[in-house]
Amino acid sequence: MDLSSKDIKNVITELREQTVLFLSDLIRFPSIRGSEGPVNRFIHSTLSPYCDESVLMQIPESFKQHPLYSWPMEGLNYYDTQNLRMSLKGSSPETAKSLILNAHSDVVPPSKNQERPFDPVVKDGILYGRGACDDKGQIAVLYLVIRILKKLGVRPRGNIWFDIVVEEENGGNGTLFMTLHPVKAHAAIVLEASEYSIYPAVRGAVWFELTCYGKPGHSGRASDVVSALKESIKAMDVIEQYHNRLLVASRGKNTLFDRFENPMPVTFGMMNAGDWPATAPGVATVKGVFGFLPNSTIKEVQQGMIDAIKSSTHPWLRENFDLKFNMLNNDGNEIPVDHPLVVELSAAMKGMHRTPEISAMTAACDAWRYNNALGIPTVVMGAGSLKYAHSNQEQIAIEEIEKTAAALVLFIHRWCTLEKN
């Protein structure tokens, strides 16, 4: 059937109040890591009447043994945790292109001075609360997409899957689990706040724990001691130098990133050392994140950091450090800007009178799980702004949810009608 932007807008207006209520209900679930089960079951119960299939996928305890499992956490179990996969079956899936839409239901813990993080507030068309843009606002987009398609009686020829996953924030374990239960799709869109931009390229990241060892002792015996704290400062400088070399080597290889001064920052976020001002500490620990572009891999960057310290000009440091990478580890991913997925999605957004910027995502997310592991061309796009994510002012405009959903409906109508190559 023909599908007009006017038809879509009319349904969006009709469903506005229900969409706001749905997102508000999502935010009321404090779905930090290990507590996502209830919110995914709520989504399942709410949307299953509008889907052809809706399956809660139990994550087994054995999943923790997978070699790509990210960030083991003591005491965490999966007895009450499920991913959710919903689907709309195409009328002719044997010949038409299919699509995966992905969003995550986990959120980071509340920020300092964030009032009522799990008690949503709507003011002047903007909804505030933890997860508003990252990523429950994106789940609200998918809610609206499903409701519009059903309300208008639109059944594209190709299949559509909606993956609602856990544990994106700590490295993508939920989407990793989905890749172990793959479907045959011709494209995937991972919904993250992008201000309507389309990201065919996403940087990678490794979170690291650097431990430096010294020779502890009293400040009165300076010649006999080695401060682990001072050694850790040297190590941070070495890592910065390695980062700068890698950034220079990456220029021109990922052109969407070249517009950014530093698209792959290294951040030192936590430090712990010592227990007395007048004693040189024997151990210092630094935790941080090292960003990198798609022309490098997790293993290359991890080994590069180790090698940089081992070959540094600091004799004590070279032999007295440890680097662990047992937290988040994401590769980057990239598809050409003229890929049909990018072209068709951009055209759909223009059909809703919104010309998207084609750019690169300078943060990490789950897109590489589909793109790299399954070979499914993947982009990132979504409502809201990343500048509010993880902040005490996290928010999303209801209008942005509606416009993003409208564009996705137009895209689905086009993409899932195209013939397979």
Backbone hydrogen bonds, N-H to C=O, Kabsch-Sander energy under -0.5 kcal/mol:
donor,donor_aa,acceptor,acceptor_aa,energy
8,I,4,S,-1.8
9,K,5,S,-2.6
10,N,6,K,-2.2
11,V,7,D,-1.7
12,I,8,I,-2.5
13,T,9,K,-2.4
14,E,10,N,-1.9
15,L,11,V,-2.1
16,R,12,I,-0.6
16,R,13,T,-0.8
19,T,15,L,-2.5
20,V,16,R,-2.3
21,L,17,E,-2.2
22,F,18,Q,-2.4
23,L,19,T,-2.5
24,S,20,V,-2.4
25,D,21,L,-2.4
26,L,22,F,-2.1
27,I,23,L,-2.2
28,R,24,S,-1.3
29,F,25,D,-0.5
29,F,26,L,-1.4
31,S,29,F,-2.3
32,I,30,P,-1.9
35,S,32,I,-2.6
40,N,36,E,-2.0
41,R,37,G,-2.2
42,F,38,P,-1.9
43,I,39,V,-2.3
44,H,40,N,-2.3
45,S,41,R,-2.4
46,T,42,F,-2.1
47,L,43,I,-2.7
48,S,44,H,-2.1
50,Y,47,L,-1.9
51,C,47,L,-0.6
51,C,48,S,-1.1
52,D,87,S,-2.0
53,E,87,S,-1.5
55,V,85,R,-2.8
57,M,55,V,-0.6
57,M,83,N,-2.8
58,Q,56,L,-0.8
59,I,81,T,-1.6
63,F,60,P,-1.4
64,K,61,E,-1.6
65,Q,62,S,-2.0
66,H,63,F,-1.8
69,Y,66,H,-2.1
71,W,327,M,-0.9
76,L,73,M,-1.9
81,T,78,Y,-1.5
83,N,57,M,-2.2
84,L,164,I,-2.5
85,R,55,V,-2.5
86,M,162,F,-2.5
87,S,53,E,-2.5
88,L,160,I,-2.5
91,S,156,P,-1.8
92,S,157,R,-2.0
95,T,92,S,-1.6
96,A,92,S,-1.3
97,K,418,L,-2.1
99,L,159,N,-1.9
100,I,187,A,-1.8
101,L,161,W,-2.7
102,N,189,I,-2.5
103,A,163,D,-2.3
105,S,165,V,-2.7
106,D,165,V,-0.6
107,V,31,S,-1.7
114,Q,111,S,-1.8
115,E,113,N,-0.9
119,D,116,R,-1.7
121,V,128,Y,-1.7
123,K,121,V,-0.5
123,K,126,I,-2.8
126,I,123,K,-1.5
127,L,396,I,-3.0
128,Y,121,V,-3.1
129,G,394,E,-1.8
130,R,117,P,-3.1
132,A,129,G,-2.2
136,K,131,G,-1.5
137,G,131,G,-1.1
138,Q,135,D,-0.8
139,I,135,D,-1.3
140,A,136,K,-2.0
141,V,137,G,-1.3
142,L,138,Q,-1.9
143,Y,139,I,-2.5
144,L,140,A,-2.2
145,V,141,V,-2.4
146,I,142,L,-2.6
147,R,143,Y,-2.2
148,I,144,L,-2.6
149,L,145,V,-2.4
150,K,146,I,-2.2
151,K,147,R,-2.6
152,L,148,I,-2.5
153,G,150,K,-0.6
154,V,149,L,-2.5
155,R,153,G,-0.5
157,R,416,C,-0.7
158,G,416,C,-2.5
160,I,88,L,-2.2
161,W,99,L,-2.7
162,F,86,M,-3.1
163,D,101,L,-2.7
163,D,161,W,-0.5
164,I,84,L,-3.2
164,I,162,F,-0.7
165,V,103,A,-2.2
165,V,163,D,-0.6
171,G,168,E,-1.9
172,G,167,E,-1.9
173,N,167,E,-1.4
174,G,166,V,-1.3
176,L,172,G,-2.4
177,F,173,N,-2.3
178,M,174,G,-1.5
179,T,175,T,-2.0
180,L,176,L,-0.9
180,L,177,F,-0.7
181,H,178,M,-1.6
185,A,183,V,-1.3
186,H,98,S,-1.0
188,A,377,P,-2.1
189,I,100,I,-2.4
190,V,379,V,-2.7
191,L,102,N,-3.1
191,L,189,I,-0.6
192,E,190,V,-0.7
194,S,382,G,-0.9
195,E,384,G,-2.6
196,Y,382,G,-1.7
197,S,194,S,-1.9
198,I,357,E,-2.6
199,Y,197,S,-0.5
199,Y,380,V,-2.8
201,A,359,S,-0.7
202,V,333,N,-2.7
203,R,361,M,-2.2
203,R,363,A,-0.6
204,G,292,F,-3.4
205,A,330,N,-2.5
206,V,290,F,-2.0
207,W,328,L,-3.0
208,F,288,G,-2.5
209,E,324,K,-2.4
210,L,286,V,-3.3
211,T,209,E,-0.5
211,T,322,D,-3.0
212,C,284,A,-2.9
213,Y,320,N,-2.5
214,G,282,G,-2.9
215,K,226,V,-2.4
217,G,280,A,-1.0
219,S,278,A,-2.1
221,R,218,H,-2.0
222,A,219,S,-0.6
224,D,221,R,-1.9
225,V,221,R,-0.5
225,V,222,A,-0.9
226,V,215,K,-2.2
228,A,226,V,-0.6
228,A,281,P,-2.7
231,E,227,S,-1.9
232,S,228,A,-2.1
233,I,229,L,-1.6
234,K,230,K,-1.8
235,A,231,E,-2.4
236,M,232,S,-2.3
237,D,233,I,-1.8
238,V,234,K,-2.1
239,I,235,A,-2.5
240,E,236,M,-2.3
241,Q,237,D,-2.3
242,Y,238,V,-2.3
243,H,239,I,-2.6
244,N,240,E,-2.4
245,R,241,Q,-2.0
246,L,242,Y,-2.4
247,L,243,H,-2.6
248,V,244,N,-2.1
249,A,245,R,-2.2
250,S,246,L,-1.3
251,R,247,L,-0.9
251,R,248,V,-0.7
253,K,250,S,-2.0
254,N,250,S,-0.7
257,F,254,N,-2.2
258,D,254,N,-0.6
258,D,255,T,-0.7
260,F,257,F,-1.9
267,T,289,V,-3.0
269,G,267,T,-0.8
269,G,287,K,-1.7
270,M,287,K,-2.1
272,N,285,T,-2.4
274,G,283,V,-0.8
279,T,276,W,-1.8
280,A,217,G,-2.6
284,A,212,C,-2.2
285,T,272,N,-2.8
286,V,210,L,-3.0
287,K,270,M,-2.4
288,G,208,F,-2.0
289,V,267,T,-2.2
290,F,206,V,-3.0
291,G,265,P,-1.8
291,G,289,V,-0.6
292,F,204,G,-1.8
296,S,293,L,-2.3
301,V,297,T,-2.4
302,Q,298,I,-2.7
303,Q,299,K,-2.4
304,G,300,E,-2.3
305,M,301,V,-2.3
306,I,302,Q,-1.8
307,D,303,Q,-3.0
308,A,304,G,-2.2
309,I,305,M,-1.6
310,K,306,I,-2.4
311,S,307,D,-1.9
312,S,309,I,-1.4
318,R,314,H,-2.2
319,E,315,P,-0.8
319,E,316,W,-0.9
320,N,316,W,-0.7
320,N,317,L,-1.1
322,D,211,T,-2.2
324,K,209,E,-2.2
327,M,207,W,-0.6
330,N,205,A,-3.1
333,N,202,V,-1.9
335,I,200,P,-1.5
339,H,336,P,-1.6
342,V,339,H,-0.6
343,V,339,H,-2.4
344,E,340,P,-3.0
345,L,341,L,-2.0
346,S,342,V,-2.3
347,A,343,V,-2.1
348,A,344,E,-2.1
349,M,345,L,-2.0
350,K,346,S,-2.1
351,G,347,A,-1.7
352,M,348,A,-0.6
352,M,349,M,-0.9
353,H,350,K,-2.1
354,R,349,M,-1.8
359,S,198,I,-2.4
359,S,357,E,-0.7
361,M,201,A,-2.8
362,T,360,A,-0.6
368,W,365,C,-0.5
369,R,366,D,-1.8
370,Y,366,D,-0.7
370,Y,367,A,-0.7
371,N,367,A,-2.2
372,N,368,W,-2.4
373,A,368,W,-1.0
373,A,369,R,-0.6
374,L,369,R,-0.6
374,L,370,Y,-1.1
376,I,370,Y,-2.0
379,V,188,A,-1.8
380,V,199,Y,-1.7
381,M,190,V,-1.7
388,Y,385,S,-1.5
389,A,386,L,-0.8
391,S,388,Y,-1.6
394,E,391,S,-1.1
396,I,127,L,-1.7
398,I,125,G,-2.4
400,E,397,A,-0.6
401,I,397,A,-1.5
402,E,398,I,-2.0
403,K,399,E,-2.4
404,T,400,E,-2.2
405,A,401,I,-2.2
406,A,402,E,-2.3
407,A,403,K,-2.1
408,L,404,T,-2.1
409,V,405,A,-2.2
410,L,406,A,-2.0
411,F,407,A,-2.4
412,I,408,L,-3.0
413,H,409,V,-2.4
414,R,410,L,-1.5
415,W,411,F,-3.7
416,C,412,I,-2.2
417,T,414,R,-1.4
418,L,414,R,-0.7
418,L,415,W,-1.2
420,K,95,T,-2.9
